[in-house]
Amino acid sequence: MGVFVFLPLILPLTALPIARLAEQHLHPRTTTRLLSWISGVLALCSTLCLGLLGVVGTAQIPGNPLPDAWADPEVRAAVPWDEAVGTGAIVALAVVLVTAAVILGRHLRSRLRARWAVAPLGAGSDVAVLADEVPYAYAVPGRGGRIVVSTAMLAHLDEDERRALYAHERAHLTGGHHRHLLTVRLAAGVNPFLAPLRDAVVFAAERWADEEAAEAVADRRLVARAVGRASLALPRPTGPTALAQFAAPGPVPRRVAALLAPGPVGRRWPPAASPAGLAALIGVAGTTVSAMSCLNASMALLLILHTATTGQHLA
């Protein structure tokens, strides 16, 4: 396998320029989908890389359940600095699995709490209004998705701004934004180098919903005003933090500025000669190289382990 097995661990370093260029030049819908896909693949590849390295490291531990032949010098020679790298990979893989479990658990708990909050209201309208002095608004995904909004939030908005709020949250539901957000949060937990992509997707998903809302109400300035007034009503983060919230604390001024400007071009893929096209090509190329290096390392290790187990001589 050689040093190429380490590529999936370091290729996510390209995430920062990709995230910045995609945010600036791509339609938020394209940004959300592209970056969440890149994040998922790179995270999967880096986790598989740690697993491959961990196999080599685990085989050296006395009393391990793996075949003794897997600890042969010829097997360990497949990975540079096998002892230190293998031990470190085992520790890192354990941390990755625990982190992913915590993120997934927090997400599921937030969805359950949100569903329990609206359960007493029964079915009917897709908007559930909760009597609460804390202002918030968010979408609860799943079968029969609901929009949850507090009376305090509605008190800060006029009738037209409420329409913009509902359109924004419906866009989260119809676009399945919770899947993209969960993917990038898990990816960033698996590999911290992917944190820039997570932040970019969180912002792009809000921008995507803003654009859908602006189209639904046919007034970009109205949506900008609703986002701005809602953000002023939020003195601190509130509600289930694992779900997207309307005008949650964050880059609200950038969202408002984007809504006051002309709408983005709905091109699915930018020209290759443009900065956005370059970012997309770098992202796809890096993801492809990462996936290919993982596949190559996996096949090489499987062949080495099979040969060692059957007692054949390794060439």
Order of alpha helices (4+ residues) and beta strands (2+ residues): alpha-alpha-alpha-alpha-alpha-beta-beta-beta-alpha-alpha-alpha-alpha-alpha-alpha-alpha
